[in-house]
Amino acid sequence: APVLISILLGASFSRYQVEESVEHLLAPTHSLAKIERNLVDSLFPVNRSKHRLYSDLQTPGRYGRVIITSFRKANMLDQHHTDLILKLHSAVTRIQVQRPGFNYTFAHICILNNDKTCIVDDIVHVLEELKAARSSNRTNFAITYPITHLKDGREVYNGHQLGGVTVHSKDRVKSAEAIQLTYYLQAINSLNDMVAEKWESIFCDTVELFQKSNRKVKMYPFTSSSLKEDFQKTSRVSERYLITSLVLVVTLAILCCSMQDCVRSKPWLGLLGLLTVTLATLTAAGIINLTGGKYNSTFLGIPFVMLGHGLYGTFEMLSSWRKTREDQHVKERTAAVFADSMLSFSLTTAMYLVTFGIGASPFTNIEAARIFCCNSCIAIFFNYLYVLSFYGSSLVFTGYIENNYQHSIFCRKVPKPEVLQEKPAWYRFLLTAKFSEDTADSEETNTYESHLLVWFLKRYYCDWITNTYVKPFVVLFYLVYISFALMGYLQVSEGSDLSNIVATATRTIEYTTAQQKYFSNYSPVIGFYIYESIEYWNTSVQEDVLEYTKGFVRISWFESYLNYLRKLNISTGLPKKNFTDMLRNSFLKTPQFAHFSEDIIFSKKYNNEVDVVASRMFLVAKTMETKREELYDLLETLRKLSLTSKVKFIVFNPSFVYMDRYASSVGAPLQNSCISALFLLFFSAFLVANSLINVWLTLTVASVEFGVIGFMTLWKVELDCISVLCLIYGINYTIDNCAPLLSTFVLGKELTRTKWVKNALEVHGVAILQSYLCYIVGLIPLAAVPSNLTRTLFRCLFLIALVTFFHCFAILPVILTFLPPSKKKRKEKKNPENREEIECVEMVDMDSTRVVDQITTV
C-alpha cells in the first residue's frame, strides 16, 4: 500500500511549480515595512519618482545594473575608461527584445522624462560632460563627491554611482575605482513586465559579451530577477551531490546491517529502511503538489530531516529484533520488536509533529519557515505510518527467511556445515552461518553478538567509557565544550543578508561583494515621508523637521528650499496662504527646483486655499563599515524617532521589508517549538514510569542546543531562516537518540549505575551508531555544494549530529554513573530455603517450530 500511494501521489509532479517570489518566502509576513510601503505608494506613485531616478526607493521594479571596475585599481574617470563606459552605455541602449510583430528597445520600455526621453543615471551625463571638456581642452571641469553640479545647474548625488573615490580638497574627485550604472524599466502591465524581464536577461548577456572584448575591466551585472534565479539555482547545482549522498547512504546502510553470518545478516533491511524514508518523502511531495504548494530551495533540508528520524527508527527495530530469541515464532518476535521499539518511536514522532506543527502555525512570521515546517510534518507523519506498515512487513519477511535458514541476500537454503565442507572456500565464505543445533546448552545463544558494532560496544567501548580513569577527562572535555559554546553564544548575529541563501558562483554574490567593497561609504537612500498636513510656514515646524533629519548627508528638497527662500530674503514666517502659493509657484516655475515639485502633494479646499497634504525627502546616511547591522540600527533609530516626534513621518527603503523585525520573526519558530517541546515533556512526565526521564531529556536537549548555537556562530553561521529550522530539527534529533538511552537507564532496577549505563549502551548504542554513521556520510557531499544555503544547512546539521553523538556516547554515560537516579544492588539471600525452581516445558507446533514456555514456581 505505501508503494502504491507513493507512486500515485508522485505522479502529481506533472503539476510541479517553483516559488518565484523571494520576498514572499523570506520577508516577514506581518511587517510594518510592508504597510509603510503601501502608504508610500498611495501618496507617491512610482511614476512620480521618475525625475529623481529613485523608483527603487518604493518598489524594486524592473531594472538592470552593472558595476564597472578595473583589475589593476585604475582610475575609471580617465579618458580610456570614460570612453569604454560610454560605449557600454550605448550598447545597452541598443538592446532589442524581439516579440511577434515588434522589436522592443530600451527606448520603448524605459522610464520617460517630461520631454519623452529616457531617463538615465546622472553619472552618464557627468561622463559625457567630462568627455566634452577633454575634447575642448577645458581644465576647469571638476567632479565633487558625493554631490556634484551639472552644466544645466542641477545638483546631483553620485554617492552610489562612484565607488572607491579618492578626493582632493573641497571634495573634488581625484580618482574613482568603480562606476555603477542603473537602467530602470517600466512594468505597468503583464506584456510590459514580460518584455522587461527578457530585456534584463539580454542585458546580462550584453555586459558579459562586452567584457570578453575588454578583459582589462571587470563588470558585475545585476537585475531585479537575479536574486530569484540565484536562489533557485541552489536546487540545480545540488542535484549530483544529492545523488552521491544517496549512493553513500545506501552503501553504508547495507554495510551497517550486514554481518558474516549469511542467515542473520540483514542487508535488505538497510536498503528497505532507506526506501521507507524515500517513499514517505515522495508521498509528502505529492501531497504538496496536489494542494498547490510550490517548491523552493529550502526544501533541500527535508530529506535530511527524514533521514535522521526514519533511519534511527528502522535501526532501532532491527536492534530490538536482535534481542529476541531465535527459537520463537516470527509473530512473537515481531510482537516483541513492536512492543520494545515502537513506543519510543511513537513518542519521538509526536514530538516532531508538535515542534514542526508549531513552526507551521500562523505564529510563524517567515513564510519559508512555515512552509518547511508544514511539509516536514506531513513527511514525518507518513514516515511513521510507513515504518509501521512497509518496514514492519519487510521485517516479518526477512524473519521468515531467517527462521528457514535461507541466505539473507539470495534467499536460498543454507546447507549444513558438513555439506559445506565439500564446497570451495569462496562458497563456504558466502554461506557461513551458525546453526542453533551447533550451540551447546552452556554457551551463549545470542548469535548476533558477532555483529561488528555489537561486538565493539559490548567488549570494548562500554568498559572503556565507564572506567574510573576516563571519567575525569570526559568531564573536563565537557567543561571545555560549554566554555566554547558560551563564547560563541555571546557572539550570535542575525543573518538578514539575502546573499546567504543563494548559490555562491552567481551574479548576486559577485555583485554584492563588489557593491560592499566600492559603495559602502553611504547607506542606501532612505525615503523620509511626512504624511500629514503640517504648518510648513511655521518656523518652529521647519526646525523640528530639520532636527529629525540632522546627521544625514543630504536632505533633498526641504533644506534646499529654505536656502532658496533665504537667498530671496523672504521670511519663512509667512502666512499659510502666501507660503503655499509661493511654494507651489517657485517649485513649478523655477528650473533649479522644478524636479522638487513631485516631492510635495498639494490639494485645494473649497475656498481655493492650497494645502500641503504630504511631502518627502531623501536621506543618505554616512557609514564607515560594511556591516549590515548599521542599516538595521538606523531603521530602529528612525522608527523610535517617528514615535516620539511632533511630526508624523515614516521612513522606507525596499530592504526594510526584509530587515523589519527580522530577528524576532526568524527566532519565533524556534522559541515556540522549544516552549511546545518543554510543555510536552512536562506533561508526559505524569504519564511515564519515572519523571526523571523527562528531566534528563530536557537538560540534554538544552545542552545540545546551547552547544550547537555557540559552535555554529564560531563557524561563521548566522541566525537566519535556515539555521533556525535546523535548530528546531535539532530538538527532535536529540530526543530521538537520547530518549531510549535515558529511558533504559532510569527504569533499570537492582543493579549499579555503571551496569545500567552499559546495558543502555548495549541495547540502544548500535542503532544510534548506525544511524549516525549513515547520517554523517549523507551530509558530507552537501559540504561541496557551491551554495551558501547548503553551506549553512551542512554546518548546522553536522554540528547537531556531532554534538548529539558526543552526548549519547560520552557525556550521558559518564554523568549518569554518579548522578541520580540511584541504584541499589540486590542483596543475595543466603537462606537455602528461598530458592527458585524453574521448569521448562518444550512444546512443538504442527510446523515443527520450537516454542519454549517457562513456568516458574517459587
HUCOR-V223386 format. One record per backbone hydrogen bond with DSSP energy under -0.5 kcal/mol. CO is the residue of the C=O (numbers start at 1). NH is the residue of the N-H. If there is no record, write none. Layout:
co,nh
CO,NH
CO,NH
//
This chain:
co,nh
1,5
2,6
3,7
4,8
5,9
6,10
7,11
9,12
10,13
11,14
12,15
13,16
17,295
20,22
21,25
22,26
23,27
25,368
27,367
29,31
31,35
32,36
33,37
34,38
35,39
36,40
37,41
38,42
39,43
40,44
45,48
46,49
47,50
49,52
49,53
49,54
50,53
54,57
55,58
55,59
56,654
62,185
63,224
64,183
65,222
66,68
66,181
67,69
67,220
68,179
69,218
70,73
74,76
75,78
78,82
79,83
80,84
81,85
82,86
83,87
84,88
85,89
86,90
87,91
88,92
89,93
90,94
92,95
93,106
95,106
96,98
97,104
99,102
102,99
102,104
104,97
105,108
105,109
106,109
106,110
109,186
111,119
113,116
117,113
118,120
121,124
121,125
122,126
123,127
124,128
125,129
126,130
127,131
128,132
129,133
130,134
131,135
132,136
133,138
134,137
140,142
142,144
143,173
146,158
146,159
148,156
150,153
154,150
154,156
156,148
156,158
158,161
158,162
161,180
163,177
163,178
164,177
166,174
166,175
168,171
169,172
171,145
172,168
175,166
176,76
177,70
178,163
179,68
181,66
182,121
182,184
183,64
184,111
185,62
189,193
190,194
191,195
192,196
193,197
194,198
195,199
196,200
197,201
198,202
199,203
200,204
201,205
202,206
203,207
204,208
205,209
206,210
207,211
208,212
209,213
211,214
214,217
216,71
218,69
219,221
220,67
222,65
223,226
223,227
225,229
226,230
227,231
228,232
229,233
230,234
230,503
231,234
232,235
232,236
233,237
234,238
236,239
238,242
239,243
240,244
241,245
242,246
243,247
244,248
245,249
246,250
247,251
248,252
249,253
250,254
251,255
252,256
253,257
255,258
257,266
260,262
261,265
262,408
266,270
267,271
268,272
269,273
270,274
271,275
272,276
273,277
274,278
275,279
276,280
277,281
278,282
279,283
280,284
281,285
282,286
283,287
284,288
285,289
286,290
287,291
288,293
289,292
295,19
296,299
297,300
298,301
299,302
299,303
301,305
302,306
303,307
304,308
305,309
306,310
307,311
308,312
309,313
310,314
311,315
312,316
313,317
314,318
315,319
316,320
317,321
318,322
319,323
320,323
320,324
321,324
325,328
329,333
330,334
331,335
332,336
333,337
334,338
335,339
336,340
337,341
338,342
341,345
342,346
343,347
344,348
345,349
346,350
347,351
348,352
349,353
350,354
351,355
352,356
353,357
354,358
355,359
356,360
358,361
361,364
365,29
365,367
366,370
367,371
368,372
369,373
370,374
371,375
372,376
373,377
374,378
375,379
376,380
377,381
378,382
379,383
380,384
381,385
382,386
383,387
384,388
385,389
386,390
386,391
387,392
389,393
390,394
391,395
392,396
393,397
394,398
395,399
396,400
397,401
398,402
399,403
400,404
401,406
402,405
405,414
407,411
412,407
413,415
416,419
416,420
417,421
419,422
420,423
424,428
425,429
426,430
427,431
429,432
432,262
433,435
435,438
436,439
440,443
445,447
446,449
447,450
448,451
451,455
452,456
453,457
454,458
455,459
456,460
456,461
457,462
460,464
461,465
462,466
464,467
467,470
467,471
468,472
470,474
471,475
472,476
473,477
474,478
475,479
476,480
477,481
478,482
479,483
480,484
481,485
482,486
483,487
484,488
485,489
486,490
488,491
489,492
493,719
494,496
496,498
497,500
498,501
499,502
502,788
504,506
506,510
507,511
508,512
509,513
510,514
511,515
512,516
513,517
514,518
515,519
518,164
521,623
526,619
527,529
527,652
528,530
528,617
529,531
529,650
530,615
532,534
534,536
535,538
538,542
539,543
540,544
541,545
542,546
543,547
544,548
545,549
547,550
549,552
554,556
557,561
558,562
559,563
560,564
561,565
562,566
563,567
564,568
565,570
566,569
571,574
575,579
576,580
577,581
578,582
579,583
580,584
581,585
582,586
583,587
584,588
585,589
586,590
589,591
590,593
591,594
593,596
594,597
596,599
597,600
599,616
600,602
601,613
601,614
603,611
605,608
609,605
611,603
611,613
614,601
615,530
617,528
618,556
619,526
620,553
621,523
627,630
628,631
628,632
629,633
630,634
631,635
632,636
633,637
634,638
635,639
636,640
637,641
638,642
639,643
640,644
641,645
647,649
648,531
650,529
652,527
653,656
654,657
655,658
655,659
656,660
657,28
659,662
661,665
662,666
663,667
664,668
665,365
665,669
667,671
668,672
669,673
670,674
671,675
672,676
673,677
674,678
675,679
676,680
677,681
678,682
679,683
680,684
681,685
682,685
683,686
684,687
684,688
690,693
691,695
692,696
693,697
694,698
695,699
696,700
697,701
698,702
699,703
700,704
701,705
702,706
703,707
704,708
705,709
706,710
707,711
708,712
709,713
710,714
711,715
712,717
713,716
716,718
718,720
719,495
720,724
721,725
722,726
723,727
724,728
725,729
726,730
727,731
728,732
729,733
730,734
731,735
732,736
733,737
734,738
735,739
737,741
738,742
739,743
740,744
741,745
742,746
743,747
744,748
745,748
750,826
752,756
753,757
754,758
755,759
756,760
757,761
758,762
759,763
760,764
761,765
764,768
765,769
766,770
767,771
768,772
769,773
770,774
771,775
772,776
773,777
774,778
775,779
776,780
777,781
779,782
779,783
780,783
781,784
782,785
785,787
786,504
787,791
788,792
789,793
790,794
791,795
792,796
793,797
794,798
795,799
796,800
797,801
798,802
799,803
800,804
801,805
802,806
803,807
804,808
805,809
806,810
806,811
807,812
810,814
811,815
812,816
814,817
815,818
815,819
823,825
826,828
831,834
833,835
835,837
836,838
837,839
837,857
838,840
839,841
839,855
840,842
841,843
841,853
843,851
845,848
848,850
849,845
851,843
851,853
852,854
853,841
853,855
854,856
855,839
857,837
//
